[in-house]
Structure formats: structure tokens, C-alpha cells
Amino acid sequence: NFEQRKAVTGSNDGTLRSWDLATLTCSKVMTPRCGPVKDATADFMRNIVISCYCSARVVHVFKLEEGTCLAVLRGHLHDVRTVTVGGNGLVISGSVDRTLRVWSCLGKITGPRCVKVLTGHES
């Protein structure tokens, strides 16, 4: 997020890194031990990192400062390849199963849940 001057990345070494774009330095390293990271994104306003891993059908939501796992989002039938977060706090994941899943995972009462499965991709 260039407005907040922060970024998050994931690597094949299994680490997630938070970067300070003002100083161009790494500000946090997380090692969740979930395997090689396929994609990662962050919602710095909510202090969360969302990531997916090679050969995994789940999405992980981590608390940025502590590096603790807040939720594991399950439901895709094949590997998850991409994740993003909307301005409204919804998490969106895209999978080889040709679906997008929209997750509400930040609610304190209901907990994480899939609110919609979007289809339409053919390959």
C-alpha cells in the first residue's frame, strides 16, 4: 500500500516479510511454517496478512505484529493461487478449481466464513 508506505511479500523459503517503503527496509519477518508462499497481501489498517501456499487448498490470515494465525479459510477444492483483501475487510481467494471465494473473516461474532462462491472462469 503506497499510501501507507508499506508492503508485504511471500517467498519460496516460506517467510512473509513486511516492508517499510519510506526507508526501503524489512520491518518484520514471519515464519509460519506453512510451506512456500504462493501469494500474500495485507490489510495494514486491520493489521492482518493474508497468504496462500503452494499445493494448499486453504488461506491463512495472520496478525501482522505478532505473526499469529487468526484463521484458516477452508473450502476450495484445489490449490489456491491468489489472495486479496477488499476495502470492506472481505478476503477474496482464487483457486485452480476455477472459483473465487469471498470470505468474511474479520467478524468477532460469526468467525471466518465463506459468504459467496463466484464462478465463471473456464480454465
TAPE-V390238 format. One record per helix or strand of 2 or more residues. SS is the DSSP state (alpha for helix, beta for strand). FROM is the first residue (numbers start at 1). TO is the last residue. If there is no record, write none. Layout:
# TAPE-V390238
SS:FROM:TO + SS:FROM:TO
This chain:
# TAPE-V390238
beta:6:10 + beta:16:20 + beta:25:30 + beta:37:43 + beta:48:53 + beta:58:63 + beta:69:74 + beta:80:85 + beta:91:95 + beta:99:104 + beta:113:119
